[in-house]
Amino acid sequence: MNTTYYRTRLVARAVWIYTILIAFSLVVLGPFLMGTLTSFKDNPLEYPPTLNLPKLGITNMGAAYRLGVAGGGGGFFGELHPGATVPFEVSVFTPKGQEVTPPTVQVLRLQPGAGIGAVRDPVYAADFSEVKDLKAVDTQDAQRPDREGKLVDGTITRYTLNVVYPSLTAQQGEKVRAKTPRTFSEDLQAVVDGQVVKVHLDTPEAQQQRINVPADTVVSLIKKDGQYYLDGPIILDRTPLNVELERGQQLTDSTLPPTKVERFGRANFFNNITPGVMGFTFNNYLRAFRESVDLETGNSIFLRWVGNSFLVAIVKVITSIAFASLAGYAFARLQFPGKNLLFVLVLFTMMVPMQVTFLSNFLLLRDGLWGLSKLFGLPNFFNPWGLVVSGLVGSAQVFLMKQFFESLPKELDEAAAIDGASAFQSFWHVTLPQTLPAIATLAITTFQGSWNDFFWPSVVVQNPATNLTLPVGLANFRQAYAGQGDYGLILAGAVISAIPIILLFLFFQRYFVENSVGSSVKG
Amino acid sequence: MLNTRVKASPKSPEKMRVRRDTLTAYAFLAPFLLTLLVFFFYGFVRAVYFSFTDYDLFNPPKFVGLKSYINIFQDDKFRIALTNTLLFSFVTTTLQTAGALLLAVVLNQRIRGLMFFRSAYYMPSITSSVVITLVFLWLFQKKGIANYLTTQFTQYTPHIVLFVVVLVVAQIIQVIFERLREAKNYVPEHREATSFDALARIRRVTYVHWSDPLLLWISAAIGGIAVLVASFMGWIQPRDVATFDFDWVYNTDKLFGLLPIPLLFIILMNTFTTIPTLMLFFLAGLQGIPTSLYEAAELDGATPGQKFWYVTVPQLQPVTFYAVTISLIGTLQMFDQVKVIGDAAPLDSIITLSYYIYNYSFRGGSSLAGMASAAAMILAVLTLLVVLVQRQFFKDEVNR
């Protein structure tokens, strides 16, 4: 036996090990990767599943940008503004022997979304815009497979068209973005810079369209001589387009890929032809934010959930650092009667399941902690603040800090004490500066625990919807959207809620390891 | 001035210092103790009290003795919840511990660049259970990716079987060939050797092992080529199987008449997400075992199986026990997954003790907080039992 023999064996073994490691990480990350990729898809239920992601194509994103600009809302968020002309192109294959007929193109009147968004009073692009100037620009011979997969001769005709949203006023002047008031009134009004102003309808078209401008809608106004004229409502969500072909024809190309193709390629549906990059690629993410709105204020509820989660987590991190390091220091460094008994009690609290004490705590928060909530003008603590006051500091955190303090050398404290420092001075000036890694661990694990917490928040914050934290809200998304198979939006919400923790993890990996086994068990 | 000093001194400065220290300590502990008092001890005492009453959250509680405890044990829902919880806890803990241990043993080697893999393996454990449940609900739909992969797997079984068979046969032939070659070199000196093992023991040489990594790569390559050739020549074809569209979630069936399918779905999900982290944990434990133990075993002529059983397993026992305890406690309190799945699955198939407690506390209109509290006591007792067993075990460990 020689060294070459062993070396080749070692290399072969290492290659096996790394192959298994890589395969296993792919398996572990697979569900998350697939979920993330699918959150970009229009059809999350695609079967058989593919990795075909037109939404991440550079050409498509460029087209989405240009269409967003053409719609008037800009290349990122894309809206349809009055006065806009949006050019669009479709190419249609017609087999030989069949008459080349132009497609029927229509702006659709479509209810936006499912779930919480469906109750909103929408503005329909179809009410204000129409398809114009549909014409064939060129034709070329081509071969395409038909439905059975056989190649067929024929021609591809390229058509251009415009979706036009004419302005509703004859006036020229400065464009002003405003919102109609929250209550519907016969005379059209709008809120400009906090002032309610009268809006003039100077054309018959504008008067006709009055009924299609609901309350609480973003509108474009023309300001002239101190008077406001209705230019038209701004269509925020989408401009849906349908391209209908004759039997046998196929759509071969279009400015944007169609969202849905039905009836063997005859009905080609475009969810939004003025999306902008965000509205195209991150459509499900925008929907998560836009579709769930507070019916009273019109603000995004999802944004509130994110905010609530951050608020609770950050406040809990601060209070935990303060109280857990004080208590941990007392347990680790100070001598006092009852210390051992107290510490046994602390250990005991860590063993008792949350499900034992939650009912009493629920009642405490219901009564606002003996009326304490009234000081803050809250009838009870069934809101994010309730999560904060009930979770200022926990036994596990105190335990963590005690362990850290005990691992530090005692001599410095003793030297400080001989110099006449008080316990607090020695804690503050001597011990605490040495425990920054411990505090980082504490902060990160507390943040993670609070951000992912589900049981206690689902007891405390249920109503109104603006009080929820992100995990509780996501669970509600499941109820609202999973029934219709609208998993794109659910997955987008899940990705958003996972991002802060993943970022934290990537930057501060070593602080997670301390706590990993406990939190790895998904109980 | 002098007087006051004299007055104070009989109490001794030592005692003064102790009193001052005590005050400081309790001042430091005050915020924590206050939180604990209000949100734990008060809650704990009240929960015990509620479990002996007929409390319903609205009317003042009335003492009813052990009636709530009798009621829950006569309640079908509770019995189902208890069975589900114990089943879930036992199966999940077994699967994830065994899986993680196996994987760790396979991978046990000094691995460079472990940091990168570690990030990947920690990912499921840092993500919230709500996110994981949502992703898995999507994966395990009737026409979801999990079922799609199962369909693919059954379609390509001929290919997989052929690959494995060729790989094994090729490996056996190669190893025998190699050993014969080695034997030819050594036998003249050691005619008394009756087997390769005996030979190896006498010569103290490593002979080609059945799982020799280099030969295994060659065998894998041969297997791969065999599959390519066979499918190119049309000798094997994907089987024509129906699309697998099993409903994992809305399903009232039970595996072996015992384990509800939706609960199995949660078990699969939790096992999948926990194995990687536990694996890292075991890997650390494995690398802490002194190599001298293995060397000693080798000198005594232990086989790899014996080394695993008599060195690895006992050395890893504390780690295993800790992992099992943590896992049991976590799974006994499983709640999040049940709540997120909610009405997507039949309640009886997924209800656990935690969810029972939650559900009975807040049933629309008629809260049964008394019964819920009694169930909470049962859950607490179960958890404490696990902890006590662990304590006992570690005491033994220290004494040994």
Interface residues (C-beta under 8 A of the other chain):
Chain A: M1 T8 R9 A12 R13 A14 V15 W16 I17 Y18 I20 L21 F24 S25 V28 L29 P31 F32 M34 G35 T38 P44 L45 Y47 P48 P49 T319 A322 F323 A324 L326 A327 Y329 A330 F331 L334 Q335 F336 P337 K339 L342 L345 V346 T349 M351 V352 P353 M354 Q355 V356 T357 F358 L359 S360 N361 F362 L363 L364 L369 S390 L392 V393 S395 V398 S422 A423 F424 F427 Q448 W451 N452 F454 F455 S458 V459 P471 L474 A475 F477 R478 Q479 A482 G485 Y487 I490 L491 G493 A494 S497 A498 I501 I502 F505 L506 Q509 F512 V513 S516 V517 G518 S519 S520 V521 K522 G523
Chain B: V18 D21 T22 T24 A25 Y26 F28 L29 P31 F32 L33 T35 L36 V38 F39 F40 Y42 G43 F44 R46 A47 F50 L57 L103 V106 L107 Q109 I111 M115 F117 R118 S119 A120 Y121 Y122 M123 P124 S125 I126 T127 S128 S129 V130 V131 I132 L134 V135 F136 L137 W138 L139 Q141 K143 I145 Y148 V205 T206 D212 P213 L214 L216 W217 M269 N270 F272 T273 T274 P276 T277 L278 L280 F281 Y322 A323 I326 S327 I329 G330 T331 L332 Q333 M334 F335 D336 Q337 K339 V340 I341 G342 D343 A344 L353 S354 I357 Y358 S361 F362 A369 A372 S373 A376 M377 L379 A380 T383 L384 V387
